Amino acid sequence: MSPLRIFACLTTLSAAVGLMAGAAQAQDFNAAPPHGRGQQPAFDGQTRAPVLADTALTSTVIAEGLDRPWGLAELPDGAWLLTERGGKMRMVGSNGALSDPIGGLPDIDTRDQGGLLDVAVAVDFGQTRRVWISFAQRREGGRTATAVATGTLSPDGATLEGTRVIWQQQPAWTSTKHYGSVLVHDGQGGLIVTTGERSVPGARVYAQNVTTTLGKIVRIDPETGAPMGDPGVAEALPEIWSWGHRNIQGAALDGQGRLWTVEHGPKGGDELNRPQAGRNYGWPRVTYGMDYSGGPIGEGITRLEGTEQPVYYWDPVIAPGQMTFYDGAMFPDWRGDLLIGGLQAEALVRLDMNGGRVAREARHLQGIGRVREVEVARDGSIMLLTDERNGRLIRVTSAR
C-alpha cells in the first residue's frame, strides 16, 4: 500500500456543507470583461451563454498527495487507472486502495507541461487487458514530442507488459509545452489522438502545415499506429483528421458517436469544437482572444474563409482540461450535458447542449482546485482529478 493518504469518506463535514451552501450563490462569471477587445462572436450564443443555477453537490476525496494527476480510466471491476505527470501510473481500487506505481512504462520527459498524460483502456479490457498511454517523449538533440504507447496490464496490476510506442508526433521540437494530449476510441475501430502545437512561435505556425502533426487531431489504428485519418488534402499526412489546433486537452464522443474537443486558446479564446475530417480550425491565423503580451495573434482576426468557427468560446478563459458527456443515472437532468474540467476556473464546468449549440453554462464546486480530468463512473457519480502537486481524486455525488 502506498503511503499516500487514502480517503473513503467526506473530506470534512464543514467542507461538504460549504459546497452545498454555495450552490445557491453561483458566481456570475460572465461579468468579467473580455480580453479580446472589440471582438464579436460570429453568431448568437457562441460565447457567454446564460448562467445556469448551481446545484447542491457532495464531494468525497478518494486519494490525495498525487503528483499532478492527469488521466483517468475506469476498469470493469470498478477500479481506476490514473496517471501522474511525474511519470507514474497507479491503480485505485473500488475500495479506495491506491497501488504502488505500475512498472513497464516507457522513458518519459517530465519537464514543465510534459510527463505522462492520458490513459485509455480497451472496450474488451476484461479479456485483453490492453492499455494505451500518451506522454512526452525524449527525442534526438534535446527535442521532445507527443507519443502514444500500448501494452497489457499484468494480472496482478503491477506491470504494463510488452509496452511499445505505436505513434510519434512529427517533428519533435525544443519546447516543453503544448503536448495535448487526449486518447479517444472512436467506436469505429480508430484511436483519436490530439496534439498541441508546442507553443513557441517558431513551432505554432506548423499547426497550419499538413505535412506535420503539430496542432492536429490524428486517427490511427490502435494496435499498429497505422494512419486512419481522412485529411482530404493530397499532400497531407494520412493520419491527420483535422488541423489548425492550439492545444487540445479534452475530447469525447457524444451520444451520436460524434467527436467533440475543447482546447486551450491564448489569453481569451478557449474553444469548444466538433472537429470534422479535412477541416481547418484556424490557429494561429484565426483566433479569439489575444497574445499574453497584450498584442494580437497574427493579424488579430477572428474569421477567415476556409477555416471553421468554434461552436463556443470563452473569454476570459476557463483553461479546459478533459471533458465528457454525462450519460449516468445520478443526475438525470444532466443527461446529454457536457462536463469540462476547469483548470483556471477551478470548477466543474457544465454546458447545457441544445441542437449542437451551448444553451446555458454552469460552474459547479467553484474553488475545488484545478480540475484536470472529468469522468462519469458506472454508478453515475462524477470523478475529478485536480492537477496540483498535492492532487486529489474526488468523487462527486448529489447532495439530495
N, C-alpha and C positions, 0 to 999 in steps of 0.2 A: 504494500500500500504506500502511495506517495505521501510525503509529509504535508503536501498541500492540504489546506483546511477544507473539509467537505461538510456541506450542509444538506439536511433533508427536512428543514423546517423554515419558517419565515425568517428573514434576516433579523428583524426585531419587530416587536409589536408596534412600536412607535413609527417605524419606517412604513409598515403596511398601512397604518391609519393615515399617515401623511399622504401616501399615494391616493388613497380613496378620497380623502378630504379635498385634495387638489383637483379632483375630477370636475368639480362644479365651477372652477375658476380657471378655465383654459386661457392661456395667453393668446392675445391677438397678434399672431406672428406676421400678419400682413401689414402691420402698422409701420414697420421699418422701411425707410426709403430704399429704392433700388440703387445698385452701383452703376448699372448701365444707363447713364444719364441720357435722356432723350430717346431711348429705345422703346419701341412699341411692339406689342405682340402681333403676330401675323393673323390671328383670329381670336374671337371671343373665347375666354376660358382657357387660353394657353398658359396663363400664369395667374397666381393669386386667386385661386378658386375660393369660394365661400368657405368659412371656417365651420367645421363640424363641432358639435358639442362633444366634450370629453366624456370618457366612460370610466366608471369605477373599476379598477383592476387591482389584483393582488400579485405581488412578485415574491418568488421563492428562490433564494440563491442556492444553487446546487453545488457549485465549486467556485473558489476564489484563489487568488495567487497565481493565476495563469499568466504566461508571458506573451502579451499582445495576441490573444487568440483571434483567429481569422475565419476558418471554415468549419462547418458542422454538417454531419450526415447521419441520419438515423438508421440503425440496423434492425433486422427483422425481430430480434428479441427485445427491442425497446432500449438497447444501449445506443450510445452515440460515439462516433469518431469525431475528434476535434483536432484542429491544427493550431500550432503556435508559431508566430512569425520567427521566433528564435530558432526554429528548425526542428521542433519536436511535434510528434503526433501522439495522442493519447486516446484511450477509450474511457468513457464514463458509463458505468453500469446502470441498469434500470433501477438499482438500489442506491445510486449516487456515488458508488465507489469509483475512485479515479485511479487509472493504471499508471505504472511507470511508463516512460517514453517507449514507443514502439520502434524496434530496430529495423534495419534494412532500407533506410531512406537514402536517396542519392545525395551527392555533395551539394550543399545549398549555400548561396551567398545571403547572409542575414543582415547586411548593412542597410541602414536607412529604411526605405519603403519596401525593400526586398524581403526575403525569407521564404518560409513555407506558407503557401497561400491556400487555395481551395482544396476541398476533398469531395469526391463523389463515389458512390458505390453502385454496383450493377443492380439492375432490377431483380436478377436472379441470384443475388448475393448469397442467399441461403444454400445454394448449390455450388456456386463458383468461387465465392469469397473474393471477387475481383474488386479492386480499389483503384481509383485514379487520383493523382495529386498534381497541382500546378505549383511552380516555385521559381525563384530567381536563380538562374544557373550561371556559374562562373564559366567564362569563355576565354579565348586567347587574348593576350595583350591587356589584361585587366578589364576587359569588357564583360558585360552581363546581358542576359536576355531572359524572357519568359520561356519556360519549358514545361512539358507535360510528361509524366511518367505513370506507369501502371505496374501493378503486382498483385499478388494474392495474400490475404491476411492469414497467417498460420492459425491452425485450430485453437491454439491457446491464446490468440490475440497478441502475442508478444513480438511478432516479426512480420514485416512485409517481404514476402518471398518472391524471388525471380524478378525483382524490380528492374525495369528497363525504360529508358527515355524513348517516347514514340514521336514527339514533335518538339521542334525548337523554333523560336521566333528568329526571323532574319531581317536585317543584320543585327548582331549584337552591338551594344553601344557603351561608351564610358559614361554612364549615368546610373544612379542608384534609385531612380524614381520612376513612377508610372509604368508598372508591370501589368496592370489589370489586376486580377485575372480570375474569371469565373468559369466553372465547368458545368455544362448542362447537357444531359442526354435528351435528344430532341424527339424521342419516340418514333423516329423513322430510321433508326439504325446509325445515326450520326452522333458525334460528340461536338458540341459547340464550345469553342474556347474564345474568350475575349482578351484582348491585349491593350496595353497602353502604348503611347507614342514616345515614351521615355523622357518627356517633359522639356528637355533643353531645346533652345531654338533651332540648333542645327539638326536635331532629330525630328522635331514635331512636324516639319514640312513633309516628311515621308508618310504621314497619315493620308496624304493625297496621292501617294505613289503606289500603284497596284502591283509593282514588282517586288514589294517588301511586305512584311506582316506587322509593321509598326502602325498602331492605331486602327486595328482591324477587328472584325469578327471572322473567325475561321471555323470551318466544319471539316472534321476529319473522321476517319474510321477509328473507332475506339480501341481496336485490337492492334492495328498496324500503324496508325497515324497517316495512312494514305489520304490524299486530298479527296474531299467530298463536297467542295464548295460549289457555288454557282455564280461566278462573278459577272458573266455576260460580256466580258471585255477580252479581246483576243490575247493581249499581252499580259493579262493579269495572272498571278499565281493561282493555280486551280483550287487551292483550299480556301480562298477568300470568299466570304459570304457578303460582307458589306465593308465600307471604308469611310474615312473621314471622322474617326472617333478620337476622343482625347484620352480618357482613362476609365474604361468600363469595369466597375467592381460589383455590379449587380445584374443578374439576368434570371429569367424564369419563363416558363410556359404558362399561358392562360388556360382556361377550361376548354378552349377550342384547339389547343396544341400550338398556338402562335407564340413566337418568341418576342419577349419584351426585354429591354435593357434600361438601366439607369447609369449615367456616367457623370464623373466629376467635370464640371466646367471650370473656367477661370474664376476671377473674382465677380461672382454673379454669373449665372448661366449653367448650373447643373441641369441635365436634360433627362427626360423620360422619352424613350423612342420605342417604336415597334419595327425593328430593322427587317428589311426585306432584301432578298437576294439581288445583287447587282446594283445597289443604290449607294449614293454618296451622301453622307450626313454632315459634310461641310467643314469640319475642323481641319486646319486653323484658318481657312479662308472666311468662314462664316461662323459667327457665334454670338450669343447674347453675353452680357457682362463686359468685363474689361480686364486688362492685364493687372498683375499685382502691383506693378509700378505706378498705376493710376492712368496709364495711357491705353490706347486702343490695341486690340489684337488685329494685326494686319491693317486692313483698310477700315476696320471698325464697322463692317456691315453685318446685318442680321439676316439678309435674304440674298440669294443668288440662284439664277436659273441653273438647273441641273443638280441642285442639292435639295435635301429633304429638311423640312421643318420638324423640330421636336413636337411630340404630342403635348408636352408640358415642360415648363422650365421654372427654375427657382432663382430669384434674385431679390434679396440675399440668398446664399446657398444653404443647403442642409448638409452638404458633404456626404453623399449617399454611399452606404455600404451595400450589402446583399439585400435581395428582395424576394418575395414570394407572394403568390395569390392565395388568399385564405379560402380553404375548402373544408374546414372542420365543422364539428357539431357544437363546440362550446360557445361560439359566438355566431349564432345563426344569422343575425343581422349584418354580419361582416362578409358573408359568402360572396365571392367574386371581387372583393376589395383587394387592393394591392397594399402589401405591408413592406415598408422600406426601413432599413436601419439608418438612423441619422447620426453621423459622427459629430459634426459641428452642432447640429440641432440638439444632440444629447436626448434623443426621444425615439419612440417608435412612431414613424410617420405612416398614416393610413390614408389612402386615396380611395374615395368612393367613385367607382368607374361606371360610366353610363354610355353605351353605344361607342366604345372605343375612345372616349374622352374623359377627362377628370371633372367630375361634377362638384365634389367637395373634398376638403382636406382636413385631417385632424392630426394632432401631435400628442401622443399619449406618453405617460411616465416621464414627463419633462424633467431633466436633471438627473436621470438614472445613470448617465455615463455615455461614453462614445459607443453607440450601438453599431457594431460592425456587421453582425450576421443575424438573420431572422429565418427561422424555420417553423413549420407547423408540425407538431407531434401527432402521432396517430390518434391520441385521445382528444385532439382539438386544441390543446394548450399551445402556447407560442413560446418558442425557445429563442433566447437572445444571447449573443456574446458581446461583451464590451472590450473594445480594442485599447487596452491600457496595460501598463507594466504590472498592475495588480488586477488583471482582467477577471471577469466573472462569467459563469454560465448561469443564466437566470430563466426560470420557468414563470410564464405569465398566465394567470387564470382569471376567471370572472370573480369579482368581489361580491356578487349576489349570493 
